[in-house]
């Protein structure tokens, strides 16, 4: 039984590692589907020779994430095989079937729990917090899709589904330009469908909805701050502070 528990721990750590790496890949500008596929491919060492892998190899930060996944995958697979041998080795025929039943039920429950939207949101926030606090990598780089120069870039912003300052507001009402941010496009999932609507150059009356993915032009750190903004009055206060900060930056750069 101890070997079976250790196998569950190895599998759980492996799945969480894949999910966290996929989240980081997503923050570099990849879609969630592509990020998940590439993370699983790198970890398992299967299916990675795809055309989409070129967008990984051409991006230095994505390469680092994939390198860790490949190394972790080799360790995880080896440990899992050893745990399987210990789990089923030396048991009678009846005991093996009991072990198989427990293994299947445990893996099914684990996969269902870790593949839920709640688990995704928790892991996303935890991943960002850990990497930011440890300062292993500047997370602004993970958001930046294309550097333009002088501190500006084309940046991807995901509006969370669990409440955000931007949800339900029109672009013209938020006055994001005063923060030094312009919304260039919006990707929006069609309700009850897998289709994605692309809104290029949205006008001021366009409202932001939960789950939208905004392509913005601005300073990566400013968009990063916007992605974490609280709803309601607290968000309004943070908006005013961001506007004041931009004014200070402009004054310093002009001096």
N, C-alpha and C positions, 0 to 999 in steps of 0.2 A: 504493500500500500504506500509506503514511503517513496518508492520509485515512481509510482503513479502520480503522487502529489508533486514530486520534483518535475515530472513531465509537464503537468499542468502549469507550473510556474514558468518553465522554459517557454512554453507556447504562448502564455499570456504576455510575458516580457517581449517576445518576438513580435506579437501582434501590435502591442503598444508602440514598440520601436518603429514598426512599419508605418503606423498611423501618424506618429509624430514627424517622421521624415517626410511623409506625403504632405503634411500640413506645411512644413517648411518649403517644400518644392512648390506648393500652391502659392505661397507668399512671394515667390520669385516671379510669378506671372503665369504659371501653368494653370489650366483648368483643373478642377478637382478630379475628374475622371482620369485625365492623363497623369496627374501627379500620383494618384493611387496605383495606376497600372505600372508606372515606371518604378515606384517604390517596391512593389511586390516583385517585379521582374529582377530588380537589382538584388533584393534580399535572397530570392530563391535561385538566381542565376539562370532563369529560364525566360525565353521570350524577349530578352533585352536587345537583341539585334534587330530592332525595328527602325523604321525611318524616323520615328519620333525621338529615338535616342540621340539623334544629332543635336536636338535642341538642349539636351543635357550636356553633351560633350563640349558644346560651344560656349557654355556658361560656367565660369570658374567656381562660383558658389554652389551651383547644382552638382558639379563634379565632386566637391568635397562631401556633400550629403550622400551621394551615391557610393563614394569610396567607403564611408562608414557603414552603409547598408550592406555592401558586398562582404566586408570583413565580419560584420555582425551575423550575416547570413551563414557564413562558413562555420562560425562558432556555434550558432543556434542549431543548425542541422546536425552537426557532430554530437552535440549534447543531447539532442532529441533521440538520435539513434541509440546512444548509450543508455538513456533512460528507458527506451522501449525494450531493449534487451534485458535490462534488470527487471522490468515490469512483468514480462511474460516468461522469462527464463526460470526453469526449475519449478513450475506450477503444474498441477494436474489439468486434465482436459476441461473439467467443470470449472475450475478456478479461472482458467484462461477466458472462458466465455463471460464470466462475471466481470473480469477485468476489462474485456472489450466493451461490455455494456456500459460500465462506468466511464470508460474513456470516451465513447461516442456521445453519451449524455453530457459529460463535462465539456467537451469541445463544442457541442452545439449551443449550450447555454453561454459559454464564453464568447463564441463568435457573435451570437445574437446581441449580447450586452454591449460588446465593444464596437459593434457595427451600427449602433443606434445614433440618432441625431444628438441626443443628450451627451453620449460619450464623446462625439466629435467636438461639441462645443467646449466640454470640460478639458479635453486633451489640447484643444487649440489654445485656450487661455493659459493652461499650465505650461505648454511648450513655449509660448511667447514669454511668459514670466520667467521661466528658468533660464532661457537663453539671454534675456535682457539682464537679469540679475547677475548671472555668471560672467557676463560681458565676453563670452567666447567669440561672439560675432556681432557686428553691428547689424541689427535687424532691419535697419533702413535699407541696407543692401539687398535684403531678401524681398523687399517690396519694390525695389526699383527694377523696372523692366528695361528701360533704355535711358542712359545718361545723356543729357543734352549739353551740359557744361555750365560752369559757374554755379554749381550747387542745385541745378534744376534737373528734372527728369520726367519721363512718362511713368506714372505710378498706378498700380492696381489697388483698389480699395474695395473690400468686401463688407457690405452692410449686414451686420448680424441680424438673425431673426428674433433674438430675445430682447429687443428694445434698443433703440439708438436714436440719438438726437435728430438725425436726418430723416427718419422714417415719417412719411406723410407730409413733408414740407416741400414746397416748390423751390427750385434752384434760385430764383430771383429773390425769394424771401430770406434765404440763408446768407446771401452776400458773401459767398466763399472767396470772391476775388479780393476782398479786404484782408483775407488771410494769406493771399498769394497763391490760391488754388483755383484752377479752372477745370470744369468737368467737360471732357471731350466726347465721351460716349458712355452709354449705359447698356449692360447686358442684363436682361430680365427673363426669368423663367416663366413660361406660360402656365397658369394654374391648371392642375390635373393633366399635365402633359410633360414630356421630356424636351419639348422644343424650347429654344432660346430666342427671344426677341432682341434684336440689336438696334439701339437708338443712337444714331450718329449725330454729333453736334446738337444735343438736346437744347431746346429753347428754355427761357426762364420760367415758363409755366409748367414745365415737366416736374412731376412730383417723384420723390424717391420712395421706393417700396422696400419692404423687408426682403432680404435675399439678393438685392441688386448688386451687381459688380460694376463699379465705376472706374473708368479710365480717366485719370486726372493728370494735369500738368501742374507742377509746382515743386517746391522743395520737399524731398522725401520725408524729412522729419516733421514737416507741417502736416502732410497727409497722414503720417503715422499717428500724430496727435489727434487728428480728426477721426480716425478709425476707432479710437478708444473713447470718444466723447459720450458723456452721460446724457440721458434724455431730459427734457423739460428745462426748468430754470437753471439747473446746474450746468447744462450744456450751453445755455445762452451766456452764462458767466465765462465759461471756458472759451467761447467764441470771441467775446470781448477781449479776453486776455491774449488770445492768439493774434487778434488785430493789432493790439498795442505792441506785442512783441515784434510783429512784422515791421511796424513803423520804426521801432528802435533799430532793427537790423538795417533798414533802408537808410536811416540817418548815419549809422556807423559806416556803411559801405560808401556813402556819398562823401564822408569826411576825408 
